Amino acid sequence: MTKILVADDETDLESLIRQKFRRQIREEKYEFVFAINGRDALEKLQQHPDTSLVLSDINMPEMDGLTLLSNLNDANPILKTVMVSAYGDMDNIRSAMNRGAFDFVCKPVNFEDLEITIEKTLKHVQQIHDTLQAVKENNILRMYVDENVLKFMGSREFEHSLMENEILEASVAFIDICGFTAITESQPADTVVRMLNTYFDVMVKEIIAQKGHVDKFIGDAVMAVFRGKFHLDRAIDAALAVRARLDQIPGPTGDLDFMPKVAIGINCGELISGNIGSGNLRRLDYTVVGDVVNTASRLQGVAGPGQIVIPEQAYELVKDSFNCRRIGEVNLKNKQQPVTIYEVVD
C-alpha cells in the first residue's frame, strides 16, 4: 500500500479525496494521511516515515507549502511533492519547482488530472527505489516457483461439497428495469429479448468490474452478490455505474418511446449460501438466502426510477464515502417495525 500525505488547511479537501479515491482506499492501493499545515505535515511524516508522496497547498497557516517543500528536500530527497494550490501563477510555480516540487496541480482540483499526476509521480518514486535497490545488492535475485498444486479430492468429496452450505458476510443488490413490463406486453418477442439482453449486458459488465457476481436473472431484474473486503462499497459503486451507463444508452428507434431507468435496492449482512432446490428433480441453484436478501428485494420495490436505496444500517457504514439523502421511514413486508431508508446520490 502506498502512503500519501495531504497538507492543506481546507478541511473539505479531506472528504473530497476520501470520496474520489474510495476505490483505491478500499482496495488498499493508497492510504491517505492528512495534515492542516506544513508544521503538522512534518510531524505526520515522522509518524509515517514510509510515506511516498506529499500533496501540499501553498498558502497555509504556521508553515506554508513552499517552506514545507524546502524542509522535505533536506529530510528525504526520495520523497516527492506535488503542489496543489489555487495560486497557479508562474511565480509560484517557478518557486515550487526551484525548491524541488515534482509537479503542480491547480485548484479547483480536477481529480482525473490529480489521479494521473499521482500515478506518474509514484512511478518515478518506484524507479528511484528500484535503482537504489539494484545498486545495494551485489548478486542476482533468484525467483522460486512453488510447484505444489491443489489436487482434486475425488468424486465422493466433490459430491459431498455440493451439499455444503455456509454463513457469510456480503451485500446483495436487486436491479430492476423500471416500466419494462409494458414493453413485454406491447412489443414482439425478438424486440423484447434484444432490448433486455442489451440492458443486462451493461449491468453484468459493471457488476463484474466491482468483483461481484450475478446470482440470477429474475424477469427484467438482476440479483447480484458482492463478497469480500468492502463488499457494500463495491455494490454501491456497481449500482452507480449501472445507472450512469443506462442513462447513456439511446432509446429505441421507431414508435417505441422507452428510456431505460433502474430502481435499485441494496442491503448487507449475514447470508446463508448453498445449493438450494430439489434433489429429486436434480435442479439445484447455488444461491444466497436470508433476511438480508429479502430486505434488499423489498428496498428495490420501494425505489423509484433512478434511485439507489439502502437501509439505515448500511448508510452508517458508507456515509463517509458516498453522498446520501435521507428518504424517511417505510413499511416493508414481514417487517414489524418501519425501516429508515436513504438514497445514494453519488
Secondary structure, DSSP 8 states (H G I E B T S, - for coil): -EEEEEE-S-THHHHHHHHHTHHHHHTTSEEEEEESSHHHHHHHHHH-TTEEEEEE-SS-SSS-HHHHHHHHHHH-TT-EEEEEES--SHHHHHHHHHTT-SEEEESS--HHHHHHHHHHHHHHHHHHHHHHHHHH--S---------------HHHHHHHHT-EEEEEEEEEEEEETTHHHHHHHS-HHHHHHHHHHHHHHHHHHHHHTTEEEEEEETTEEEEEEESTTHHHHHHHHHHHHHHHHHHS---STT------EEEEEEEEEEEEEEEEETTTTEEEEEEESHHHHHHHHHHHH--TT-EEEEHHHHHHHTTTS-EEEEEEE--TT-SS-EEEEEE--
